[in-house]
Amino acid sequence: MSAIWKRVGPIVVIILAMAALGLADNGNMPPPGTLNYVEGQVSVQGRPQSQNSVGSTYLEPNQVLSTRSGNAEILMTPGVYLRVGHRSAVRMISPDLANTQVQLTRGTAMLEVDELFKENDVSVIVDGATTRVQKNGLYEFDADHPAVRVLDGKAVTYEGNQRVGLKKGHEVLVAQSQPLVKRKFDKDRVEEDPLYRWSKLRSDYATESNVAEGNALMSDGGWWGPGWYWDPFWYDFAFMPGWGLGWGPFGYPFFSPWAVGWAPYYGFGVGYGRGFGYGGRYRYPVAVGRGREGLPPLAHHPTAGSAGFRALPRSAPMGGRGMPMGGFRGGARGFGGFHGGGFHGGFAGGGFHGGFAGGGFHGGGGFHGGRG
């Protein structure tokens, strides 16, 4: 063991040092409050937002993002997503990396915490009560019927001299001028909520973005540690952990560039599940397309290699032979193309949820361009 460590140890130390340096010094990292996805009617300070706003709009202190018939996804600290439901409003209190705080003034919001660094302090204010998340997990906030729910993870809610610890399956009622009340809640009811289902779908897409950008970083370089990296294929920022792989609260994985070769695929009856028994290595096909024109300002000059389009589609070794895992994948917004054999594509199915041999809208050659 000592002989192996003498050979491998220095490499591990260098990689971890690079990761720490990247987290601290990547000046191109989008700040907390950056708009990462827009759907429907969304505005910031009364100005309508669209998918064109992604990566170029971010909330400054006291600015408000509001929705009518729409949803929005906001980046918090690296690995933390804030998703805002219909007819809701969120005010940015502090966009600092070491102290990130928002206030939900109307409607509902959900916080997905895939990774929480010890230096981060992420909290949400509802009706005068502040909730600080303490672990990876999934948290729901309701300003219309003031409450905070922990679907997974651990948090603490405090108001004045009151302090309530929350764990999975518990909520706290936070009506102003009333004592904090902790109780259990019906998780099945929450999972029927439109915001929960939308958040789960966005989490699925976040994994696809992570895999696509992880492969691009391994192909072209530009890896400087954990954080947000621009993915032109999905036209959003992908989260890259510092090492190995992790699991989000919805059960979808995310991979560092060093581990992205283990990303799963569907084919020959191989299912999707936790662990490494996928039957092969999945390599995302990456697209050929335009250069950097049309990218949001934060993505024009990101860490080298983390934007633009890459050629060289990958293949998955299986049974001693390489098998192409999908066809041409559409580029950024409006670039079109086919999402052949994507993360949910079947063996020959090209659609977003293609089956084993394809066919129909969700089968082979299913149409799935970029954004818009």
Short mmCIF file of the C-alpha atoms (twelve columns), coordinates in Angstrom:
data_MODEL
# 
_entry.id   MODEL 
# 
loop_
_atom_site.group_PDB 
_atom_site.id 
_atom_site.type_symbol 
_atom_site.label_atom_id 
_atom_site.label_alt_id 
_atom_site.label_comp_id 
_atom_site.label_asym_id 
_atom_site.label_seq_id 
_atom_site.Cartn_x 
_atom_site.Cartn_y 
_atom_site.Cartn_z 
_atom_site.pdbx_PDB_model_num 
ATOM 1   C CA . MET A 1   0.000   0.000  0.000   1 
ATOM 2   C CA . SER A 2   2.789   2.420  0.900   1 
ATOM 3   C CA . ALA A 3   4.511   1.797  -2.441  1 
ATOM 4   C CA . ILE A 4   1.285   2.511  -4.331  1 
ATOM 5   C CA . TRP A 5   0.686   5.678  -2.335  1 
ATOM 6   C CA . LYS A 6   4.204   6.905  -3.078  1 
ATOM 7   C CA . ARG A 7   3.363   6.747  -6.768  1 
ATOM 8   C CA . VAL A 8   -0.268  7.901  -6.630  1 
ATOM 9   C CA . GLY A 9   -0.197  10.238 -3.626  1 
ATOM 10  C CA . PRO A 10  1.569   13.189 -5.257  1 
ATOM 11  C CA . ILE A 11  -0.889  13.092 -8.170  1 
ATOM 12  C CA . VAL A 12  -3.877  13.136 -5.802  1 
ATOM 13  C CA . VAL A 13  -2.391  16.051 -3.853  1 
ATOM 14  C CA . ILE A 14  -1.843  18.045 -7.050  1 
ATOM 15  C CA . ILE A 15  -5.409  17.396 -8.242  1 
ATOM 16  C CA . LEU A 16  -6.928  18.419 -4.908  1 
ATOM 17  C CA . ALA A 17  -4.751  21.535 -4.808  1 
ATOM 18  C CA . MET A 18  -5.914  22.476 -8.296  1 
ATOM 19  C CA . ALA A 19  -9.518  21.964 -7.220  1 
ATOM 20  C CA . ALA A 20  -9.100  24.204 -4.188  1 
ATOM 21  C CA . LEU A 21  -7.356  26.854 -6.272  1 
ATOM 22  C CA . GLY A 22  -10.124 26.753 -8.844  1 
ATOM 23  C CA . LEU A 23  -12.848 27.219 -6.248  1 
ATOM 24  C CA . ALA A 24  -11.071 30.217 -4.786  1 
ATOM 25  C CA . ASP A 25  -9.664  31.957 -7.868  1 
ATOM 26  C CA . ASN A 26  -11.933 31.264 -10.801 1 
ATOM 27  C CA . GLY A 27  -12.866 34.856 -11.597 1 
ATOM 28  C CA . ASN A 28  -15.341 33.702 -14.240 1 
ATOM 29  C CA . MET A 29  -17.583 31.934 -11.745 1 
ATOM 30  C CA . PRO A 30  -21.167 33.228 -11.991 1 
ATOM 31  C CA . PRO A 31  -22.163 34.959 -8.743  1 
ATOM 32  C CA . PRO A 32  -24.998 33.754 -6.521  1 
ATOM 33  C CA . GLY A 33  -28.249 35.045 -7.953  1 
ATOM 34  C CA . THR A 34  -27.390 34.268 -11.585 1 
ATOM 35  C CA . LEU A 35  -30.398 33.296 -13.696 1 
ATOM 36  C CA . ASN A 36  -29.865 29.762 -15.020 1 
ATOM 37  C CA . TYR A 37  -33.211 28.858 -16.607 1 
ATOM 38  C CA . VAL A 38  -36.457 30.653 -17.477 1 
ATOM 39  C CA . GLU A 39  -39.821 29.209 -18.392 1 
ATOM 40  C CA . GLY A 40  -42.938 31.312 -18.930 1 
ATOM 41  C CA . GLN A 41  -43.532 34.763 -17.444 1 
ATOM 42  C CA . VAL A 42  -40.577 35.817 -15.320 1 
ATOM 43  C CA . SER A 43  -39.289 39.296 -14.538 1 
ATOM 44  C CA . VAL A 44  -36.463 40.930 -12.589 1 
ATOM 45  C CA . GLN A 45  -37.213 44.385 -11.204 1 
ATOM 46  C CA . GLY A 46  -40.213 44.445 -13.532 1 
ATOM 47  C CA . ARG A 47  -38.127 43.702 -16.646 1 
ATOM 48  C CA . PRO A 48  -39.297 40.575 -18.528 1 
ATOM 49  C CA . GLN A 49  -36.766 37.754 -18.721 1 
ATOM 50  C CA . SER A 50  -36.406 35.005 -21.300 1 
ATOM 51  C CA . GLN A 51  -33.982 32.225 -22.059 1 
ATOM 52  C CA . ASN A 52  -31.827 34.927 -23.679 1 
ATOM 53  C CA . SER A 53  -31.345 36.287 -20.150 1 
ATOM 54  C CA . VAL A 54  -29.662 33.138 -18.873 1 
ATOM 55  C CA . GLY A 55  -26.099 33.802 -17.744 1 
ATOM 56  C CA . SER A 56  -26.400 37.567 -18.265 1 
ATOM 57  C CA . THR A 57  -28.946 38.432 -15.543 1 
ATOM 58  C CA . TYR A 58  -28.136 38.135 -11.881 1 
ATOM 59  C CA . LEU A 59  -29.824 39.502 -8.788  1 
ATOM 60  C CA . GLU A 60  -28.058 42.254 -6.912  1 
ATOM 61  C CA . PRO A 61  -28.914 43.119 -3.297  1 
ATOM 62  C CA . ASN A 62  -32.594 44.085 -2.885  1 
ATOM 63  C CA . GLN A 63  -33.485 43.175 -6.455  1 
ATOM 64  C CA . VAL A 64  -36.586 41.009 -6.887  1 
ATOM 65  C CA . LEU A 65  -37.294 38.163 -9.288  1 
ATOM 66  C CA . SER A 66  -40.997 37.495 -9.710  1 
ATOM 67  C CA . THR A 67  -43.027 34.999 -11.712 1 
ATOM 68  C CA . ARG A 68  -46.579 34.877 -12.949 1 
ATOM 69  C CA . SER A 69  -47.333 31.808 -15.051 1 
ATOM 70  C CA . GLY A 70  -43.734 30.666 -15.125 1 
ATOM 71  C CA . ASN A 71  -40.748 29.203 -13.302 1 
ATOM 72  C CA . ALA A 72  -37.152 30.267 -12.844 1 
ATOM 73  C CA . GLU A 73  -33.941 28.600 -11.714 1 
ATOM 74  C CA . ILE A 74  -31.325 30.680 -9.900  1 
ATOM 75  C CA . LEU A 75  -27.782 29.629 -9.037  1 
ATOM 76  C CA . MET A 76  -26.784 30.028 -5.418  1 
ATOM 77  C CA . THR A 77  -23.388 28.765 -4.224  1 
ATOM 78  C CA . PRO A 78  -21.737 26.064 -6.397  1 
ATOM 79  C CA . GLY A 79  -23.919 22.963 -6.215  1 
ATOM 80  C CA . VAL A 80  -27.011 24.779 -4.892  1 
ATOM 81  C CA . TYR A 81  -30.035 25.614 -7.081  1 
ATOM 82  C CA . LEU A 82  -32.987 27.812 -6.092  1 
ATOM 83  C CA . ARG A 83  -36.120 27.062 -8.139  1 
ATOM 84  C CA . VAL A 84  -39.027 29.507 -8.011  1 
ATOM 85  C CA . GLY A 85  -42.627 28.434 -8.607  1 
ATOM 86  C CA . HIS A 86  -45.571 30.124 -10.314 1 
ATOM 87  C CA . ARG A 87  -46.856 33.429 -8.903  1 
ATOM 88  C CA . SER A 88  -43.876 33.796 -6.601  1 
ATOM 89  C CA . ALA A 89  -41.305 36.448 -5.724  1 
ATOM 90  C CA . VAL A 90  -37.749 36.215 -4.358  1 
ATOM 91  C CA . ARG A 91  -35.652 39.131 -3.099  1 
ATOM 92  C CA . MET A 92  -31.876 38.903 -3.013  1 
ATOM 93  C CA . ILE A 93  -30.598 39.900 0.400   1 
ATOM 94  C CA . SER A 94  -26.933 38.938 0.118   1 
ATOM 95  C CA . PRO A 95  -25.234 37.448 -2.975  1 
ATOM 96  C CA . ASP A 96  -21.913 36.828 -1.196  1 
ATOM 97  C CA . LEU A 97  -20.412 33.359 -1.585  1 
ATOM 98  C CA . ALA A 98  -19.732 33.090 2.147   1 
ATOM 99  C CA . ASN A 99  -23.139 34.515 3.097   1 
ATOM 100 C CA . THR A 100 -25.850 33.821 0.506   1 
ATOM 101 C CA . GLN A 101 -29.325 34.825 1.586   1 
ATOM 102 C CA . VAL A 102 -32.646 35.359 -0.200  1 
ATOM 103 C CA . GLN A 103 -36.134 36.225 0.999   1 
ATOM 104 C CA . LEU A 104 -39.233 34.526 -0.366  1 
ATOM 105 C CA . THR A 105 -41.946 37.201 -0.253  1 
ATOM 106 C CA . ARG A 106 -44.675 35.436 -2.236  1 
ATOM 107 C CA . GLY A 107 -45.457 31.918 -3.457  1 
ATOM 108 C CA . THR A 108 -43.144 28.925 -3.257  1 
ATOM 109 C CA . ALA A 109 -39.523 28.042 -3.887  1 
ATOM 110 C CA . MET A 110 -37.415 24.907 -3.655  1 
ATOM 111 C CA . LEU A 111 -33.738 24.619 -2.804  1 
ATOM 112 C CA . GLU A 112 -31.753 21.689 -4.216  1 
ATOM 113 C CA . VAL A 113 -28.435 21.298 -2.400  1 
ATOM 114 C CA . ASP A 114 -26.129 18.897 -4.248  1 
ATOM 115 C CA . GLU A 115 -22.969 20.061 -2.506  1 
ATOM 116 C CA . LEU A 116 -22.485 22.418 0.394   1 
ATOM 117 C CA . PHE A 117 -18.949 23.541 1.149   1 
ATOM 118 C CA . LYS A 118 -18.126 24.253 4.773   1 
ATOM 119 C CA . GLU A 119 -17.339 27.877 3.897   1 
ATOM 120 C CA . ASN A 120 -20.858 28.413 2.492   1 
ATOM 121 C CA . ASP A 121 -23.725 29.863 4.495   1 
ATOM 122 C CA . VAL A 122 -26.983 29.525 2.542   1 
ATOM 123 C CA . SER A 123 -30.248 30.710 4.073   1 
ATOM 124 C CA . VAL A 124 -33.815 31.624 3.071   1 
ATOM 125 C CA . ILE A 125 -36.126 34.051 4.893   1 
ATOM 126 C CA . VAL A 126 -39.872 33.374 5.009   1 
ATOM 127 C CA . ASP A 127 -42.245 35.640 6.929   1 
ATOM 128 C CA . GLY A 128 -39.540 36.892 9.293   1 
ATOM 129 C CA . ALA A 129 -38.026 33.465 10.034  1 
ATOM 130 C CA . THR A 130 -34.586 32.526 8.685   1 
ATOM 131 C CA . THR A 131 -33.767 28.947 7.683   1 
ATOM 132 C CA . ARG A 132 -30.126 27.956 7.251   1 
ATOM 133 C CA . VAL A 133 -29.434 24.705 5.400   1 
ATOM 134 C CA . GLN A 134 -26.833 22.477 7.025   1 
ATOM 135 C CA . LYS A 135 -26.590 19.457 4.729   1 
ATOM 136 C CA . ASN A 136 -27.101 18.375 1.142   1 
ATOM 137 C CA . GLY A 137 -30.778 17.792 0.479   1 
ATOM 138 C CA . LEU A 138 -34.056 19.236 -0.758  1 
ATOM 139 C CA . TYR A 139 -35.944 22.059 0.952   1 
ATOM 140 C CA . GLU A 140 -39.300 23.664 0.190   1 
ATOM 141 C CA . PHE A 141 -40.348 27.169 1.240   1 
ATOM 142 C CA . ASP A 142 -43.919 28.498 1.212   1 
ATOM 143 C CA . ALA A 143 -44.652 32.195 1.779   1 
ATOM 144 C CA . ASP A 144 -48.399 32.033 1.115   1 
ATOM 145 C CA . HIS A 145 -48.941 29.490 3.902   1 
ATOM 146 C CA . PRO A 146 -45.746 30.291 5.809   1 
ATOM 147 C CA . ALA A 147 -43.816 27.083 6.277   1 
ATOM 148 C CA . VAL A 148 -40.445 25.435 5.647   1 
ATOM 149 C CA . ARG A 149 -40.223 21.730 4.770   1 
ATOM 150 C CA . VAL A 150 -37.215 19.421 4.701   1 
ATOM 151 C CA . LEU A 151 -37.780 16.686 2.138   1 
ATOM 152 C CA . ASP A 152 -34.189 15.560 2.569   1 
ATOM 153 C CA . GLY A 153 -31.286 16.958 4.552   1 
ATOM 154 C CA . LYS A 154 -31.003 19.042 7.695   1 
ATOM 155 C CA . ALA A 155 -31.692 22.689 8.515   1 
ATOM 156 C CA . VAL A 156 -32.249 25.061 11.389  1 
ATOM 157 C CA . THR A 157 -34.955 27.756 11.506  1 
ATOM 158 C CA . TYR A 158 -34.743 30.660 13.889  1 
ATOM 159 C CA . GLU A 159 -36.760 33.775 14.645  1 
ATOM 160 C CA . GLY A 160 -35.854 36.060 17.513  1 
ATOM 161 C CA . ASN A 161 -34.850 33.830 20.413  1 
ATOM 162 C CA . GLN A 162 -36.641 30.794 18.956  1 
ATOM 163 C CA . ARG A 163 -34.619 28.066 17.255  1 
ATOM 164 C CA . VAL A 164 -35.958 24.848 15.692  1 
ATOM 165 C CA . GLY A 165 -33.872 22.066 14.158  1 
ATOM 166 C CA . LEU A 166 -35.402 20.284 11.154  1 
ATOM 167 C CA . LYS A 167 -34.623 16.941 9.590   1 
ATOM 168 C CA . LYS A 168 -36.079 14.879 6.766   1 
ATOM 169 C CA . GLY A 169 -39.871 14.632 6.829   1 
ATOM 170 C CA . HIS A 170 -40.428 17.610 9.136   1 
ATOM 171 C CA . GLU A 171 -41.724 21.126 8.596   1 
ATOM 172 C CA . VAL A 172 -41.956 24.257 10.689  1 
ATOM 173 C CA . LEU A 173 -44.842 26.735 10.558  1 
ATOM 174 C CA . VAL A 174 -43.398 30.236 10.574  1 
ATOM 175 C CA . ALA A 175 -46.387 32.601 10.720  1 
ATOM 176 C CA . GLN A 176 -45.102 35.934 11.975  1 
ATOM 177 C CA . SER A 177 -45.888 36.816 15.591  1 
ATOM 178 C CA . GLN A 178 -46.630 33.151 16.296  1 
ATOM 179 C CA . PRO A 179 -44.405 30.574 18.031  1 
ATOM 180 C CA . LEU A 180 -42.504 28.295 15.631  1 
ATOM 181 C CA . VAL A 181 -44.330 24.977 15.353  1 
ATOM 182 C CA . LYS A 182 -42.530 21.834 14.167  1 
ATOM 183 C CA . ARG A 183 -44.401 18.807 12.871  1 
ATOM 184 C CA . LYS A 184 -44.268 16.000 10.322  1 
ATOM 185 C CA . PHE A 185 -45.744 16.476 6.853   1 
ATOM 186 C CA . ASP A 186 -47.096 14.307 4.052   1 
ATOM 187 C CA . LYS A 187 -44.252 13.929 1.543   1 
ATOM 188 C CA . ASP A 188 -46.548 12.297 -1.030  1 
ATOM 189 C CA . ARG A 189 -48.635 15.446 -1.141  1 
ATOM 190 C CA . VAL A 190 -45.559 17.602 -1.726  1 
ATOM 191 C CA . GLU A 191 -44.397 15.323 -4.539  1 
ATOM 192 C CA . GLU A 192 -47.655 16.023 -6.387  1 
ATOM 193 C CA . ASP A 193 -46.942 19.745 -6.363  1 
ATOM 194 C CA . PRO A 194 -46.076 21.269 -9.796  1 
ATOM 195 C CA . LEU A 195 -42.929 22.944 -8.424  1 
ATOM 196 C CA . TYR A 196 -41.631 19.621 -7.085  1 
ATOM 197 C CA . ARG A 197 -42.203 17.889 -10.421 1 
ATOM 198 C CA . TRP A 198 -40.631 20.775 -12.343 1 
ATOM 199 C CA . SER A 199 -37.636 20.773 -9.992  1 
ATOM 200 C CA . LYS A 200 -37.180 17.051 -10.466 1 
ATOM 201 C CA . LEU A 201 -37.158 17.471 -14.235 1 
ATOM 202 C CA . ARG A 202 -34.647 20.335 -13.970 1 
ATOM 203 C CA . SER A 203 -32.463 18.138 -11.762 1 
ATOM 204 C CA . ASP A 204 -32.523 15.466 -14.460 1 
ATOM 205 C CA . TYR A 205 -31.460 18.056 -17.049 1 
ATOM 206 C CA . ALA A 206 -28.714 19.279 -14.705 1 
ATOM 207 C CA . THR A 207 -27.193 15.794 -14.758 1 
ATOM 208 C CA . GLU A 208 -27.209 15.762 -18.551 1 
ATOM 209 C CA . SER A 209 -25.538 19.164 -18.599 1 
ATOM 210 C CA . ASN A 210 -22.970 17.960 -16.070 1 
ATOM 211 C CA . VAL A 211 -22.062 14.919 -18.162 1 
ATOM 212 C CA . ALA A 212 -21.859 16.880 -21.408 1 
ATOM 213 C CA . GLU A 213 -19.634 19.583 -19.947 1 
ATOM 214 C CA . GLY A 214 -17.542 17.062 -17.986 1 
ATOM 215 C CA . ASN A 215 -16.651 15.244 -21.194 1 
ATOM 216 C CA . ALA A 216 -15.884 18.533 -22.931 1 
ATOM 217 C CA . LEU A 217 -13.575 19.592 -20.105 1 
ATOM 218 C CA . MET A 218 -11.728 16.268 -20.247 1 
ATOM 219 C CA . SER A 219 -11.442 16.602 -24.019 1 
ATOM 220 C CA . ASP A 220 -10.363 20.237 -24.236 1 
ATOM 221 C CA . GLY A 221 -9.047  21.121 -20.802 1 
ATOM 222 C CA . GLY A 222 -10.073 24.124 -18.764 1 
ATOM 223 C CA . TRP A 223 -10.754 22.315 -15.491 1 
ATOM 224 C CA . TRP A 224 -9.926  24.512 -12.515 1 
ATOM 225 C CA . GLY A 225 -11.751 22.862 -9.657  1 
ATOM 226 C CA . PRO A 226 -15.339 22.568 -8.402  1 
ATOM 227 C CA . GLY A 227 -17.889 25.154 -9.463  1 
ATOM 228 C CA . TRP A 228 -20.191 26.285 -12.265 1 
ATOM 229 C CA . TYR A 229 -19.043 25.754 -15.871 1 
ATOM 230 C CA . TRP A 230 -20.881 27.048 -18.912 1 
ATOM 231 C CA . ASP A 231 -22.442 24.298 -21.042 1 
ATOM 232 C CA . PRO A 232 -23.401 25.635 -24.503 1 
ATOM 233 C CA . PHE A 233 -25.252 22.429 -25.356 1 
ATOM 234 C CA . TRP A 234 -27.902 22.986 -22.686 1 
ATOM 235 C CA . TYR A 235 -27.324 26.736 -22.549 1 
ATOM 236 C CA . ASP A 236 -26.883 26.841 -18.794 1 
ATOM 237 C CA . PHE A 237 -24.215 26.493 -16.135 1 
ATOM 238 C CA . ALA A 238 -23.360 22.929 -15.146 1 
ATOM 239 C CA . PHE A 239 -22.148 22.064 -11.672 1 
ATOM 240 C CA . MET A 240 -18.822 20.218 -11.504 1 
ATOM 241 C CA . PRO A 241 -17.892 18.670 -8.138  1 
ATOM 242 C CA . GLY A 242 -14.266 18.551 -7.111  1 
ATOM 243 C CA . TRP A 243 -13.796 14.803 -7.106  1 
ATOM 244 C CA . GLY A 244 -15.592 11.562 -7.938  1 
ATOM 245 C CA . LEU A 245 -19.356 11.572 -8.212  1 
ATOM 246 C CA . GLY A 246 -22.288 12.518 -6.031  1 
ATOM 247 C CA . TRP A 247 -26.037 12.111 -5.888  1 
ATOM 248 C CA . GLY A 248 -28.633 14.847 -5.844  1 
ATOM 249 C CA . PRO A 249 -31.744 14.561 -3.653  1 
ATOM 250 C CA . PHE A 250 -33.873 13.429 -6.615  1 
ATOM 251 C CA . GLY A 251 -31.552 10.475 -7.190  1 
ATOM 252 C CA . TYR A 252 -29.710 11.830 -10.243 1 
ATOM 253 C CA . PRO A 253 -25.900 11.673 -10.234 1 
ATOM 254 C CA . PHE A 254 -23.337 14.304 -11.072 1 
ATOM 255 C CA . PHE A 255 -19.722 13.656 -11.967 1 
ATOM 256 C CA . SER A 256 -16.410 15.452 -11.772 1 
ATOM 257 C CA . PRO A 257 -14.519 15.454 -15.090 1 
ATOM 258 C CA . TRP A 258 -12.258 12.766 -13.630 1 
ATOM 259 C CA . ALA A 259 -15.218 10.423 -13.091 1 
ATOM 260 C CA . VAL A 260 -17.484 11.355 -16.010 1 
ATOM 261 C CA . GLY A 261 -16.382 8.255  -17.934 1 
ATOM 262 C CA . TRP A 262 -18.528 6.263  -15.515 1 
ATOM 263 C CA . ALA A 263 -21.707 8.129  -16.419 1 
ATOM 264 C CA . PRO A 264 -24.479 5.570  -17.079 1 
ATOM 265 C CA . TYR A 265 -26.239 4.736  -20.293 1 
ATOM 266 C CA . TYR A 266 -29.236 2.687  -21.359 1 
ATOM 267 C CA . GLY A 267 -28.855 -0.255 -23.683 1 
ATOM 268 C CA . PHE A 268 -29.075 -4.034 -23.836 1 
ATOM 269 C CA . GLY A 269 -31.400 -3.981 -20.849 1 
ATOM 270 C CA . VAL A 270 -28.853 -2.249 -18.653 1 
ATOM 271 C CA . GLY A 271 -30.837 -0.237 -16.132 1 
ATOM 272 C CA . TYR A 272 -30.053 2.933  -14.322 1 
ATOM 273 C CA . GLY A 273 -29.229 2.821  -10.666 1 
ATOM 274 C CA . ARG A 274 -26.711 3.723  -8.062  1 
ATOM 275 C CA . GLY A 275 -23.298 2.143  -8.193  1 
ATOM 276 C CA . PHE A 276 -21.069 1.234  -11.110 1 
ATOM 277 C CA . GLY A 277 -22.914 -1.763 -12.545 1 
ATOM 278 C CA . TYR A 278 -23.859 0.024  -15.740 1 
ATOM 279 C CA . GLY A 279 -22.275 -2.460 -18.126 1 
ATOM 280 C CA . GLY A 280 -20.031 0.091  -19.818 1 
ATOM 281 C CA . ARG A 281 -18.938 3.676  -19.914 1 
ATOM 282 C CA . TYR A 282 -21.157 6.343  -21.374 1 
ATOM 283 C CA . ARG A 283 -19.592 9.161  -23.341 1 
ATOM 284 C CA . TYR A 284 -21.819 12.024 -24.358 1 
ATOM 285 C CA . PRO A 285 -21.797 12.911 -28.031 1 
ATOM 286 C CA . VAL A 286 -20.757 16.524 -28.349 1 
ATOM 287 C CA . ALA A 287 -21.773 18.864 -31.097 1 
ATOM 288 C CA . VAL A 288 -20.158 20.782 -33.869 1 
ATOM 289 C CA . GLY A 289 -21.596 24.252 -34.143 1 
ATOM 290 C CA . ARG A 290 -21.040 27.948 -34.025 1 
ATOM 291 C CA . GLY A 291 -18.370 29.696 -32.032 1 
ATOM 292 C CA . ARG A 292 -18.993 31.847 -28.998 1 
ATOM 293 C CA . GLU A 293 -21.291 34.400 -30.608 1 
ATOM 294 C CA . GLY A 294 -24.643 34.699 -28.896 1 
ATOM 295 C CA . LEU A 295 -23.329 33.394 -25.576 1 
ATOM 296 C CA . PRO A 296 -24.237 35.374 -22.456 1 
ATOM 297 C CA . PRO A 297 -21.571 37.740 -21.091 1 
ATOM 298 C CA . LEU A 298 -20.534 35.404 -18.276 1 
ATOM 299 C CA . ALA A 299 -19.864 32.668 -20.839 1 
ATOM 300 C CA . HIS A 300 -17.866 34.711 -23.345 1 
ATOM 301 C CA . HIS A 301 -14.626 34.338 -21.449 1 
ATOM 302 C CA . PRO A 302 -15.010 31.503 -18.980 1 
ATOM 303 C CA . THR A 303 -12.195 29.323 -17.799 1 
ATOM 304 C CA . ALA A 304 -10.380 28.124 -20.904 1 
ATOM 305 C CA . GLY A 305 -12.140 25.264 -22.593 1 
ATOM 306 C CA . SER A 306 -15.414 25.544 -20.720 1 
ATOM 307 C CA . ALA A 307 -17.420 27.056 -23.566 1 
ATOM 308 C CA . GLY A 308 -17.743 26.650 -27.301 1 
ATOM 309 C CA . PHE A 309 -18.540 23.469 -29.172 1 
ATOM 310 C CA . ARG A 310 -16.519 20.301 -29.441 1 
ATOM 311 C CA . ALA A 311 -16.450 17.696 -32.144 1 
ATOM 312 C CA . LEU A 312 -15.426 14.061 -31.634 1 
ATOM 313 C CA . PRO A 313 -18.518 12.143 -30.526 1 
ATOM 314 C CA . ARG A 314 -17.687 9.519  -27.940 1 
ATOM 315 C CA . SER A 315 -18.420 5.805  -27.894 1 
ATOM 316 C CA . ALA A 316 -18.928 3.307  -25.111 1 
ATOM 317 C CA . PRO A 317 -16.733 0.198  -24.883 1 
ATOM 318 C CA . MET A 318 -18.923 -2.822 -24.349 1 
ATOM 319 C CA . GLY A 319 -18.081 -6.426 -24.950 1 
ATOM 320 C CA . GLY A 320 -14.710 -5.455 -26.373 1 
ATOM 321 C CA . ARG A 321 -16.073 -3.151 -29.079 1 
ATOM 322 C CA . GLY A 322 -16.918 0.519  -29.175 1 
ATOM 323 C CA . MET A 323 -20.604 1.317  -29.561 1 
ATOM 324 C CA . PRO A 324 -21.670 4.791  -30.646 1 
ATOM 325 C CA . MET A 325 -23.909 6.178  -27.948 1 
ATOM 326 C CA . GLY A 326 -26.029 8.560  -29.950 1 
ATOM 327 C CA . GLY A 327 -25.904 10.795 -32.929 1 
ATOM 328 C CA . PHE A 328 -25.613 14.485 -33.480 1 
ATOM 329 C CA . ARG A 329 -26.540 16.575 -30.486 1 
ATOM 330 C CA . GLY A 330 -28.003 20.023 -31.108 1 
ATOM 331 C CA . GLY A 331 -25.987 23.014 -30.043 1 
ATOM 332 C CA . ALA A 332 -27.073 26.160 -28.272 1 
ATOM 333 C CA . ARG A 333 -30.430 27.831 -28.627 1 
ATOM 334 C CA . GLY A 334 -31.929 27.554 -32.063 1 
ATOM 335 C CA . PHE A 335 -29.112 25.395 -33.411 1 
ATOM 336 C CA . GLY A 336 -31.370 22.372 -33.642 1 
ATOM 337 C CA . GLY A 337 -30.078 18.900 -34.370 1 
ATOM 338 C CA . PHE A 338 -31.016 15.537 -32.959 1 
ATOM 339 C CA . HIS A 339 -30.377 14.407 -29.444 1 
ATOM 340 C CA . GLY A 340 -29.600 10.855 -30.537 1 
ATOM 341 C CA . GLY A 341 -29.200 8.319  -27.797 1 
ATOM 342 C CA . GLY A 342 -29.020 10.951 -25.105 1 
ATOM 343 C CA . PHE A 343 -28.883 10.315 -21.389 1 
ATOM 344 C CA . HIS A 344 -32.299 8.708  -21.580 1 
ATOM 345 C CA . GLY A 345 -31.989 7.448  -25.138 1 
ATOM 346 C CA . GLY A 346 -32.259 3.716  -25.675 1 
ATOM 347 C CA . PHE A 347 -29.868 1.449  -27.591 1 
ATOM 348 C CA . ALA A 348 -31.001 2.680  -30.982 1 
ATOM 349 C CA . GLY A 349 -33.527 5.297  -29.906 1 
ATOM 350 C CA . GLY A 350 -32.584 8.828  -30.686 1 
ATOM 351 C CA . GLY A 351 -35.356 10.703 -28.888 1 
ATOM 352 C CA . PHE A 352 -35.128 12.291 -25.506 1 
ATOM 353 C CA . HIS A 353 -36.671 9.199  -24.020 1 
ATOM 354 C CA . GLY A 354 -35.969 6.859  -26.925 1 
ATOM 355 C CA . GLY A 355 -36.785 3.193  -26.481 1 
ATOM 356 C CA . PHE A 356 -34.695 0.149  -27.353 1 
ATOM 357 C CA . ALA A 357 -35.318 0.321  -31.073 1 
ATOM 358 C CA . GLY A 358 -36.863 3.762  -31.301 1 
ATOM 359 C CA . GLY A 359 -40.042 4.876  -32.921 1 
ATOM 360 C CA . GLY A 360 -42.564 7.646  -32.411 1 
ATOM 361 C CA . PHE A 361 -42.054 11.021 -30.793 1 
ATOM 362 C CA . HIS A 362 -40.093 9.536  -27.906 1 
ATOM 363 C CA . GLY A 363 -38.403 6.892  -30.041 1 
ATOM 364 C CA . GLY A 364 -35.624 6.827  -32.613 1 
ATOM 365 C CA . GLY A 365 -34.569 10.139 -33.992 1 
ATOM 366 C CA . GLY A 366 -36.781 12.038 -31.575 1 
ATOM 367 C CA . PHE A 367 -36.505 15.704 -32.235 1 
ATOM 368 C CA . HIS A 368 -34.599 17.561 -29.514 1 
ATOM 369 C CA . GLY A 369 -32.730 20.704 -30.461 1 
ATOM 370 C CA . GLY A 370 -31.019 23.096 -28.131 1 
ATOM 371 C CA . ARG A 371 -32.856 25.862 -26.374 1 
ATOM 372 C CA . GLY A 372 -35.785 27.542 -28.077 1 
# 
